[in-house]
Amino acid sequence: MSTFPGDTQQGPFASFPGSWSGNGTVKLASGSREQIKCRASYDTLSGGTSLNIALRCAGDSYNYDFKGTANYADGRISGDWSESSKSASGRFNGVVNGDEIAARIDLPSATVTLNLITRGERQSISIRSPGSEISEVEMALRRR
């Protein structure tokens, strides 16, 4: 985050920096649901056009530890991600439309879509992967 007077953040990640936490649900392919608690930490760079992401969610039988970097240019985002509990990693691409980010990850066995909306001190995250073991994840986070 910038500390120079007059150097303001302009990118789509400008409102992200800091720690966020909240609750959510995981829906498995079997149809069963599990409650989860989530924490996110975001660091922005380059005037809010680059973002470092750390997201951790846990429930009774579900743990998710996601780390990534995202870069914005000309209305599009792209980046790298890794998820340690499943030993998975790759790239993602998406678009920014106002306060909403929509991204897509193409895996060999599935396509994952992510929608993230940030409004003030609240953030909602929706992850969908039809046909996968974990078909949906929904989170509602607040800045801490």
PECORUR-V373378 format. One record per residue. N is the residue number from 1. RES is the residue in one letter. SS is DSSP state (H for helix, E for strand, L for the rest). PSI is psi in degrees with one decimal (999 if undefined). D_FIRST is the distance of its C-alpha to the first C-alpha in Angstrom with 1 decimal. Layout:
# PECORUR-V373378
N;RES;SS;PSI;D_FIRST
N;RES;SS;PSI;D_FIRST
This chain:
# PECORUR-V373378
1;M;L;139.3;0.0
2;S;L;145.0;3.8
3;T;L;7.8;6.6
4;F;L;133.2;9.4
5;P;L;138.7;11.9
6;G;L;-7.3;12.7
7;D;L;90.3;9.8
8;T;L;153.5;9.2
9;Q;L;132.8;8.0
10;Q;L;-20.7;11.4
11;G;L;173.3;11.8
12;P;L;-13.1;13.4
13;F;L;6.3;10.7
14;A;L;-29.4;8.7
15;S;L;2.4;10.5
16;F;L;-32.7;10.3
17;P;L;141.1;7.6
18;G;E;-167.6;9.9
19;S;E;138.6;13.5
20;W;E;152.6;16.3
21;S;E;161.3;20.0
22;G;E;-164.4;23.3
23;N;E;167.0;26.6
24;G;E;-170.4;28.2
25;T;E;151.1;31.3
26;V;E;132.5;32.3
27;K;E;123.2;35.4
28;L;E;162.5;37.5
29;A;L;-29.3;39.8
30;S;L;-13.7;42.7
31;G;L;-14.5;41.5
32;S;L;153.4;40.7
33;R;E;150.8;37.4
34;E;E;137.9;35.4
35;Q;E;142.5;33.0
36;I;E;157.1;29.6
37;K;E;139.7;26.7
38;C;E;149.2;23.2
39;R;E;138.2;19.8
40;A;E;146.7;16.6
41;S;E;130.1;13.2
42;Y;E;137.0;10.4
43;D;E;128.6;7.2
44;T;E;152.8;5.8
45;L;E;168.7;6.1
46;S;H;49.4;8.3
47;G;H;27.6;7.6
48;G;H;14.1;7.9
49;T;L;-5.5;11.0
50;S;E;145.6;10.5
51;L;E;133.4;10.3
52;N;E;132.3;11.5
53;I;E;135.9;14.0
54;A;E;117.6;16.2
55;L;E;125.2;19.0
56;R;E;128.7;22.0
57;C;E;144.0;25.1
58;A;E;144.3;28.4
59;G;L;-164.8;31.8
60;D;L;-41.4;35.4
61;S;L;6.8;35.8
62;Y;L;128.3;32.6
63;N;E;139.7;29.5
64;Y;E;124.2;26.6
65;D;E;96.3;23.8
66;F;E;134.4;21.6
67;K;E;146.2;18.7
68;G;E;170.8;17.4
69;T;E;141.5;15.1
70;A;E;143.1;15.2
71;N;E;141.3;15.0
72;Y;E;137.0;15.8
73;A;E;129.9;18.3
74;D;L;43.8;21.1
75;G;L;-0.5;21.0
76;R;E;151.6;21.1
77;I;E;153.2;19.1
78;S;E;159.6;20.1
79;G;E;-175.9;19.2
80;D;E;151.0;20.6
81;W;E;159.8;21.3
82;S;E;150.7;23.4
83;E;E;111.9;25.2
84;S;L;-32.4;26.8
85;S;L;-25.9;29.5
86;K;L;2.2;31.1
87;S;L;49.9;30.2
88;A;E;152.6;29.0
89;S;E;166.3;26.5
90;G;E;-157.8;26.2
91;R;E;156.6;24.4
92;F;E;159.7;23.7
93;N;E;153.6;23.6
94;G;E;-168.7;23.2
95;V;E;157.1;22.6
96;V;E;130.3;20.4
97;N;E;95.5;22.4
98;G;L;-121.7;20.7
99;D;L;11.0;19.2
100;E;E;136.9;21.0
101;I;E;130.0;20.3
102;A;E;123.4;23.5
103;A;E;161.1;23.7
104;R;E;137.8;26.7
105;I;E;124.7;27.5
106;D;E;114.4;31.0
107;L;L;161.7;32.5
108;P;L;-34.2;36.1
109;S;L;-4.7;37.3
110;A;L;164.0;35.2
111;T;E;130.9;32.8
112;V;E;130.2;29.7
113;T;E;143.3;28.1
114;L;E;131.0;24.8
115;N;E;128.9;24.0
116;L;E;126.3;20.9
117;I;E;127.6;20.6
118;T;E;123.0;17.8
119;R;E;105.2;19.1
120;G;L;-121.6;17.3
121;E;L;9.3;17.3
122;R;E;147.2;19.5
123;Q;E;133.8;19.3
124;S;E;137.5;22.5
125;I;E;130.1;22.9
126;S;E;125.0;26.2
127;I;E;128.4;27.3
128;R;E;136.9;30.8
129;S;L;73.9;32.9
130;P;L;136.6;36.6
131;G;L;-7.7;39.1
132;S;L;167.5;36.9
133;E;L;-41.6;37.5
134;I;E;106.5;34.5
135;S;E;-26.3;34.9
136;E;E;145.6;32.2
137;V;E;129.5;29.2
138;E;E;133.6;28.0
139;M;E;144.3;25.1
140;A;E;115.4;24.0
141;L;E;153.1;20.8
142;R;E;146.4;19.4
143;R;E;135.8;16.1
144;R;L;999;17.0
